[in-house]
Amino acid sequence: MTHQEPLDLGATELSATEEERIRREHDLDRPEVFDRRNDVDRRARTRANLLPEELETGSADPEAQAREVLRDSDVRTEVPESAPDTMVERRESGT
């Protein structure tokens, strides 16, 4: 396997110590371990089909594109604090 860049958490409000702990806990600095644990390769192969609107512009590598989308989704699922500007805010009703 070729060297892969660490997975990105996006902008967070985590302290450096907390981010380091999360990166270690979720294998974010070891993408090959993260991918294997989350079965990213198999899932990417099953999702590499382009949508009709994507077919018009094409993709140099639909499987790599699917892999990156899956990784991003898995990181956001495992680490809800990642990319807080894109999180859904949940509020309790006042009643």
N, C-alpha and C positions, 0 to 999 in steps of 0.2 A: 504494500500500500504506500502511496506517496504521502509526503508530509502535507498535513492539512492545517490551516489556520485555526486558532481557538474560536469557539463559537461566541457570537456577540450577544451580550445582554441588552444592548442599547443603552440609552441614557437612564440611569437609575438614581435613586436617592440613598442607595446603600453606602455604608461606610466601606472603606477599603478592606478592613478586616472581615466584615460581613460578606462582601462580594467575593473575597478569596475563599471563605468557607463554602459559599454556594457553588462557586466554580469547581471546587474540589469535590463536593458532595454530588454534583450532577455531571461530573466528567466533562465540563465545558472546555477544558484545556486539552482534552483527549477525544477529539471528534470521532475517531475510529471506535472507541469504546462506547461513546454516546450513541453512534449509529447502530452498532451491533445490539446494544441493549434495547433500543427502540425499533429494531427491525426496519431501519430506514431504507436500506437497499431494496429489499423485497417490496416494500410499500411504494417506493419510487417507480419501480418497474411497472406496477399495476396502475399508476397514475400518470404515466408519461404521455398519454394521449392528449393532443392539443384540442382545445375547444374550437368550434367553427371560426370564431372571430380571431383566434390565435393562429389558425391555419393560414389566414391571409398574409400575416407578417412573417410567419414561420418562427422557428427556433433552431439555433445551432445545435442544441443538445437538450431535447425535451426531458430526458431522464435526469440530467443534472439540475434542470430548472425545478422539476418535481421534488428532487432531493432537498434543495435549498428551502423550498416552501414548507416541506415536512419538518425539517430541522427547526426552522423558525417557529412553527406551530408547537412543536414538542417543547422547545425552550420556554415559550410563553405559558404552556400548560404546567410544566414542572416548576417554573420559577415565576409565579404571578407578579413578583416585584419588577420583572424585566420590562423595559419600555413602558413606564407608567403612563406616558402621554397617550398610549393607545389602548389602555385598559377601559373596560366598561365600568362605570361607577354604579354601585348598588346602594340604594337608600331604602331605609325602612319607612313605611307609611306613617303618617302622624296620627292615624286613628287607632 
